[in-house]
Each structure stands twice: as C-alpha cells, then as structure tokens.
Amino acid sequence: MLEPSLQPSPALGHALFDTAVGRCALAWGAAGLRAVQLPEQDDAATVARLLRASGPCHAATPPPDAAAAIQGIQALLQGHKLDLREVTLDMTQVSDFHQRVYAVTRAIPPGQVRTYGDIAEQLGGKGLARAVGQALGLNPFAPVVPCHRVLGAGFQAGGFSATGGTATKLRMLQIEGACWGDTQALPGF
C-alpha cells in the first residue's frame, strides 16, 4: 500500500483528440497527466486502454494544462521539434526505476534516437537493458515520454506496444526526421 502522501490523485477526466497518426487520448488528474494513449483500432479501444493506465474517469473538456499538452502532442506528431518536457506527469503509480527510465527517455531530443543499452548504461549498466525495455513497454505516457526514440541493439527498431507495432514507431521517427547509422532517412510510408 502506498503511504498517504504517495496516494495517486484520482483521474479527473479524459479526452480524445486528433493527430497526424490518428485519434489519441489523454487522462488528467490534479497532479498532472495520468496517461496518454496512442491510437488503437477505434476510439472505444483507445479509451479502454487509456483507462487501464489512468484509472476510471469520464470524458470531459480538458483544463488548460491538459489542453496545452494536447496541442504539444499534436504539434510533435506533425513534425514540430518539441520535447514536451514542460508537460507535468502524475507518476505516483510509477515505480522509482520506471521514473528514472522515463526521465532519461524524456531527455532524448526529437529526431534523435538512443538504444535500450544506452539508457541502461546511464542508469547503472548495460545489464539493465531488458528492464529498460520492459519499463518502456509499460510507458503510460507515449509520446510525452518518447519511447519511440529508443531502439534495440545495433539500432534495430525493437518492439513497440502501440497498435501497428514497429511500423507505428518508425512512422513517428520519420515524422521527426530521425536518422541513424548509415541511413540518411527512414523508409517512406
């Protein structure tokens, strides 16, 4: 059980919004965003997955901070070079290790990539790479925590838990103009 000061604030509301990659959703509480969800097969599936991460809440008009986060996500997914680090995230339900992984991941600039091993090394050693991958696979804040910018060993695409899997990850990287290795650009979509 969490200590009283660490009890998560309840999710106060959620909203769907359009982006260049489809309809996303986010949920907010008094302490910041509780979850962000990339598009699923349809709106109902997007909201269902969002609510699994955020906790129950009703559709509502976003307050100013959540509305600003929506605008930032929309701009990022249109190719604007935003890092979204100004967006406040409610991480009261996120383990300390996952918080550390998300902090390192949020520092990756748009259009750049790192590997799971790179992040693991920053957190204490390459042996943490699998744990880093698991933390990013459970990321409830994509793309505010830009897990799409983290690749596997040898800069292979690796996994991606959003609908569409690695194709979605590569599309998001293409929108950002990311390049790595010997490539000049990602394949077109």
C-alpha positions in Angstrom: 0.0 0.0 0.0 1.2 3.5 -0.8 1.9 5.9 2.0 -0.8 8.6 2.3 1.4 11.3 0.7 2.1 8.9 -2.2 -1.6 8.1 -2.9 -2.3 8.9 -6.5 -4.7 11.7 -7.2 -7.8 10.4 -9.0 -8.0 10.8 -12.7 -10.4 13.7 -13.2 -11.2 13.4 -16.8 -10.1 12.2 -20.3 -10.4 13.4 -23.8 -9.8 12.1 -27.3 -8.0 14.3 -29.9 -6.9 14.1 -33.5 -3.3 13.8 -34.5 -1.3 13.1 -37.7 -1.1 9.4 -36.6 -4.8 9.0 -35.6 -7.0 9.7 -32.6 -5.1 9.8 -29.3 -6.4 10.2 -25.8 -5.1 11.5 -22.5 -6.3 11.5 -18.9 -5.5 14.1 -16.3 -5.7 14.5 -12.5 -4.9 17.2 -10.1 -1.2 16.3 -10.2 -0.8 16.2 -14.0 -1.4 13.8 -16.8 -2.3 10.3 -15.6 -1.9 8.7 -19.0 -1.6 9.3 -22.7 -2.7 6.8 -25.3 -1.6 6.5 -29.0 -4.3 5.4 -31.4 -5.9 1.9 -31.1 -8.2 0.3 -33.7 -11.0 2.7 -32.8 -12.0 5.3 -30.2 -13.5 2.7 -27.8 -10.3 0.7 -27.8 -8.2 3.8 -27.3 -10.2 5.0 -24.4 -10.3 1.4 -22.8 -6.5 1.2 -22.9 -6.2 4.7 -21.6 -8.4 4.0 -18.6 -6.5 0.8 -17.8 -3.4 3.1 -17.3 -5.1 6.1 -15.7 -7.9 4.7 -13.7 -11.6 5.4 -14.2 -12.7 8.9 -15.2 -15.3 10.5 -17.5 -14.9 12.3 -20.8 -14.6 16.0 -20.1 -13.3 19.2 -21.5 -9.6 19.4 -20.8 -8.4 22.0 -18.3 -5.7 24.5 -19.6 -2.7 22.3 -18.7 -4.2 19.2 -20.4 -5.3 21.3 -23.4 -1.7 22.6 -23.8 -0.4 19.0 -23.6 -2.8 18.1 -26.4 -1.6 20.9 -28.6 2.0 19.9 -27.9 1.4 16.3 -28.8 -0.5 17.3 -32.0 2.4 19.6 -33.0 5.0 16.9 -32.2 3.2 14.3 -34.3 3.0 16.9 -37.2 6.8 17.1 -37.2 7.5 20.1 -34.9 10.7 19.7 -32.9 9.1 19.7 -29.4 10.4 17.7 -26.4 7.2 18.1 -24.3 9.3 18.2 -21.1 7.1 21.1 -19.8 4.2 18.7 -19.6 3.6 17.6 -15.9 3.1 13.9 -15.4 1.5 12.3 -12.4 3.9 9.4 -11.7 2.6 8.5 -8.3 1.7 5.0 -9.6 5.1 4.6 -11.4 7.9 2.7 -9.8 11.2 4.6 -9.0 13.1 2.6 -11.7 10.5 3.4 -14.3 10.5 7.1 -13.3 14.3 7.1 -13.8 13.9 5.4 -17.3 11.2 7.9 -18.3 13.4 10.9 -17.2 16.3 9.7 -19.3 14.0 9.0 -22.2 12.3 12.4 -22.0 15.8 14.0 -22.4 16.2 12.5 -25.9 15.6 15.3 -28.4 13.1 15.0 -31.3 14.8 13.4 -34.3 17.4 11.6 -32.3 17.5 8.0 -31.0 19.2 6.0 -28.3 19.3 2.3 -27.7 17.9 0.4 -24.7 21.6 -0.3 -23.8 22.4 3.5 -23.9 19.7 4.2 -21.4 20.7 1.2 -19.3 24.2 2.5 -19.2 23.1 5.9 -17.9 21.1 4.1 -15.2 23.9 1.9 -14.0 25.0 -0.7 -16.6 24.2 -2.4 -19.8 22.8 -5.3 -17.8 19.7 -3.2 -17.2 18.8 -3.1 -20.9 16.0 -5.7 -20.6 14.5 -3.9 -17.6 14.7 -0.6 -19.6 12.8 -2.3 -22.5 10.1 -3.6 -20.1 9.7 -0.1 -18.5 9.3 1.5 -21.9 6.8 -1.3 -22.9 4.7 -0.2 -20.0 5.1 3.5 -20.6 1.7 5.1 -19.9 2.7 8.5 -21.3 3.7 7.9 -25.0 4.7 10.2 -26.8 5.3 12.6 -23.9 7.8 10.1 -22.7 9.1 9.4 -26.2 9.7 5.6 -26.1 9.6 5.6 -29.9 13.0 7.2 -29.8 14.6 4.1 -28.2 15.8 1.4 -30.4 17.2 -2.1 -29.9 20.9 -3.2 -30.1 22.5 -2.2 -33.4 19.8 0.5 -33.8 17.2 -2.1 -34.8 13.6 -1.0 -34.4 13.0 -3.2 -31.4 9.5 -3.5 -30.1 6.6 -1.0 -29.7 3.4 -1.7 -27.8 1.2 0.7 -29.7 -1.2 -0.5 -32.3 0.8 -1.1 -35.5 3.9 -2.1 -33.5 7.3 -1.1 -35.1 5.6 0.3 -38.2 4.0 3.0 -35.9 7.3 3.6 -34.2 9.1 4.0 -37.5 6.4 6.3 -38.8 6.7 8.5 -35.7 10.5 8.6 -36.1 10.0 9.5 -39.8 7.7 12.4 -38.8 10.5 13.7 -36.6 13.1 13.3 -39.4 15.2 10.8 -37.4 18.3 9.2 -38.9 20.8 6.8 -37.5 23.6 4.6 -38.6 24.4 4.6 -42.3 20.9 5.6 -43.3 20.1 9.0 -44.5 16.4 8.7 -43.8 13.8 6.1 -42.8 11.8 4.2 -45.4 8.7 6.1 -46.6 5.2 5.2 -45.5 
